[in-house]
Amino acid sequence: MRRRELLGILGGAAALPIAARAQKNLPVVAVLVPGPAKQAENRLVAIRQGMREAGLTEGINFTFAWRYADGVFDRLPALALELAALKPRLIIASAAAAPIAHKVLPELPLIFTSYAADPIKAGFAESYVHPGGHATGNVMNAVGGEEALTQKRMNLFKELVPDLKAVGFIGTSSILATAELKALQSVAGQFGFNVVRHPLQGLDEVEGAISASVRDGVGALYVSGEPLLYTNMPRVLPLVMGPGKPTVGTYPEWGRAGLLMSYSADLIDDFRRAGIYAAKILGGEKPANLPIEQASKFVLVLNLKTAKSLGIAATDRLLTVADEVIE
């Protein structure tokens, strides 16, 4: 072996421990999501983008440590403790993972994102403008809260199903589903439909609730955005689509997967903004002083493949304003 090649190999070997030590000494940004691995990876890309926009680069300014619950929420507390053992500088937690992280790691700076409930009622913060504690982040509702978002969603949906008289609400009694149901009931009168709801406690009762709603004569099904249904979409979707009724849901993934229409805040943008906040906290800012952000970017998804199977024609206006059209 030539002397130059040998020196190069030895030099590279010597550099590895140094690089490893440098990586080890970087601040850790923990990420906890309740969904599957693929979903977690997509969210991580968005967080990385936000931190890059704020001037920080992974591997140079910070490292990630992330865990996902794969839809099994009972795993979240243990996963949060696993992340805590790595001594992160902060944790980004989404949806159902956010209150778990707040409860299990109350002193660790928390950035919640993709969160649809009220962060004040959840005990995350004292107010939107001045959170005052160890948590801040962004919520999926815009100004006006869940009712304003539901009003916009159903206004769009009525263009697809103008003669709608009864809507079946599919959701449990979780905090989010309860808020969604209340909002749907609040706007129902102005759109001329009634809300039918058959309570369910878990996934095993979804099919029964759908069947009962159909027997009651609903003209469409409204799928809650609660984490239980969202993270188990492959199981829930065939049940919701089975009766051949128009369907409406929240997150873009519902519309992409097969619901006739979905409308909500842009989840990926929420994670990007969480990344920006993470960079600010790494830079020395306190969560207590970072205002909770409300949604400003929304996504309307129309599934024309589903529309065609139902004999529904989307209006030109809807096709124009839709962010995504699935064909």
N, C-alpha and C positions, 0 to 999 in steps of 0.2 A: 504494500500500500504506500502511495506517495505521502511524503511528510506533510504537504499542504492539506491533503484530504484528511489525514489523521488529526491535524490541528483543528480542522473545521468540525469534525465529529466531536472532538473533546470540547471545543468551544460551545457547540450546540448543547451538549449534555450539561455543561456547567450553567448555561443560561436557563434551562428548564426550571430548576428550583427557584431561581430568582423571579421568573415570570409567575410561577405558582404562588410564591410569597406575595408578589405584588397584587395578584388577583385576590388572594385571601384577605388582604388588608383593605380592599375596597369596601365601601358601605354596601350593605345588602338591602335590596328592595324586595320585600316579600309580596307575593301575589296569591290570593286565594279565591277560587271560583267554584260554584256549586255544580257546574256542568261537566261534560266529558272533555277528554284531552284535546280533541280537535278544536273545540270551542275555546278552551283555555289558550291554545297556541295562537288563535286568531286575535284574542284579546291582548296577548302579550305583544304581538306585532304593533297593535295600536298604541299601547303604553310606551313601547320603545320609540315610536314615532313622535309622540308628545314630548318625551324627554329629550329627544334629539332636537326638536324645534326650540326647546328651552336651553339648548347648548350643551347637553350632557350626552355622553356616548357610553354604551355598555362595554365593559371590559377595560375602559379607561377611567371613567368617573364612578362607576357602580357595577354591581352584578345583580342578577335576578335569582330568586329562589321561589319556585312556584309549586302549588299543589292544586289538585282538582278532585272534587268529590264524586264525579261521574253520576250525579243525580241522587246519590245516597246521602241525604242531609245529615244523618246521624254520624257520619264520618267527619263532619266539619270541625267539631271541637278538637278532636285528636290531631287533625291536620294543622289547625291553628297552633297547637302546642309544638308540633314538629317544626313549624316555621320559627316559632319563638326561640327554640333551642339554637337556632342559627344566629341569634342576636341581630336581627335586622334593625335598620334605622327607622323603618316605617313599614306599614302593610297596606296594600291596596286590596280591598275585598268588595265583591260585587253581589248584588241581589241578596239571596238568603244567607250568603257568607258574611255580609256586613254586620248584622247584629250579633252573630256568633263571635266574630273577631273582636267586636267592641266589648262583649261580655267576658270572653276568655282572656283577652289582653288589654285591659282597661287603660293601662299607662302607655301603651305603644301608640305613636301617632298613626291614625287611621284615615285613609282616603276611601270613602265609599263611592261606588259608581254603579251605573245601571240599576239604581235603587228607585223603586216606584212608590214606596210608602212615605209617610211623613217623618223626616229625620228628627223633628222636634219631639213628636210623640214617642218616637223610638228611644229618646234619651241621648241621641248623638250630640246634640248641640242646644244652646240656649235660644238662638235665633239664626235666621239665614244670613244676616249681615255680619253678625258677630257670634260665631259658633261658641267661643269661650272655653272650649275644653281641648281634648286631644284628638277630636275628629272633625273632618270637613270633607267636601267632595262635591258630587253633583247628583241631582235627582232627575228622573225622566219626565216629570210634569213641568209644563210651562206655567207662566203666570196664569192664574185661574184654576190651577190644580186639576185633579182628575176629571171633574165635570166638564171643564172647558175642552180637554183633550177628547173626552168621550163624545161631546157634542160635535166636534169637528169630524171624528171618525164616523159617526152615524149619519152625518150630513152627506158625506161621500158615499157611504154604503147605500143610502136611499136612492142615489142616482142609478145604482145597479138593480135595486129591488124596490121600485117606487110604490108598490101596493102592499108593502109589509104591514101586517096587522099584529103579529105576535113574535117575539124573539125569545128563544130558550137560552138562558144563561148557564154556562157550564163552568163551575168553579166550586171550591170548597169554602169553608168559613175562615180562611186565613185573613190576615189583616188586609193584604192587597186585594184579594178577591172580594172581600166585604166592601172595600172602598169602591171597587169597580162596579159592583152591583148597585150600590147606592147612587153612583153617578149615572149609570144606565137608566135606573128608575127615574131619576130627576129630569132627564132629557126626553124620556119616552113620550110624554104628553105632546110636546111640540112637534114630534115626528109622526104622531098618530099610531103608535103601536103599544102593546102591553108587554110586560116582561114576565116570563114564566121561569121559575127556578125550582128545581128539585135538589134538595141538599145532598151533598156527597162528602164523605170523610177521607176517601183515599182513591187510589187508581182503580181498585177493584170495583168501585161503584160508578165509575164514569159511564160505562156502557148502559147501566140501568137508568141513570139520570137522562141520558140522551134519548133512550127509548121512551121514557115517560114524557119527555118534552114533545116528542114527535106525536105521541098519542093525544097530547093536549092540543095539537093542531098548530104548532109553531111554524112560521114561514121561513125561519132562519135560525142559525145557531151562533151564539157569541161566545168565543173561547177566552177565558180569563188568561191574563199574562202571568199568573202566579208561577213561582219557580217549580212547583210540583208537576204541573202540566208541561211547562216549557222544557224542562230538562228530560222529560220522558216523552218528547214529541213523537218518536217512532212508534210508540205504543198507543198514544192518544189519537194521533191523526187519522188512522184508518177507522176508528170508532166514530169520530166526528164527521168524516166524509161519507161513511156508510149509508145514511138515510137519503142522500142525494138532495140535501137542502143547501141553499146559499149559506156560506160561512164567513165570519169576520173575526179577526183577531188583532193582536197588538203588534208584536215584534215582527220585523221583516222576514225572519226565518219561517214564520207561519205561512206567510203568503208565498214564499219561494217553495215551500214544501208541498203546498196544495190548497190552502184555504183560498177562497175566492178573492178576499181582500184583507190587507193588514195595514195598519197605520199607527205609527208610534215614533217616539224619539229615536234618533240614530244611535244604536248601542255602541257601534265601533267609535263614533265620534266621542261618546261619553268616556270610553277608555283612553282615547287620545288626550282628552282634557285632564283625566286623572293623572296621566303621565306628566303633564305640564305642572300640576300641583306637586307631584312627587319631586320633581326637579327643584321646585321652590323650597320645599321643606329640607331637602338635602343641602340647599344653599343657605339654610339658617332661618327661614321663616317658620312661624309657629302656626299649626292648624287653627288655633283659636282666633287668628287674625286674618284667615283666608275665607272670604264669604262663600257660602254654599251656592253653587251655580245651578240654575234651572235650565231645562232643555231649550235649545235655540235652533236645532236642526232636526227635521222630521223626515220620515221616509214613508211614502205611499207605494205599496206593491199591489199590482193587479195581476191575477193569474188568469190569463185568457184561455189557457188550456182547460181549466176548471169551468170558466164561464161558458165555453163552447159545449162542454158536457152537460151543462144545466140549461142550455138554450137561452143564455143571457148575453145580450150585446152591450158592451161598454160604450158609453157616450163619447163623442169626440173630445169633450172637455176633460173627462177623466183620463183619457189616453194622453192628452196633452200635459196634464199636471202630474201624472204618475211618474215617480222616480224610477221605478222598475216595472217592466211589463214582461211577464213570464209567458212564453209561447211554446 
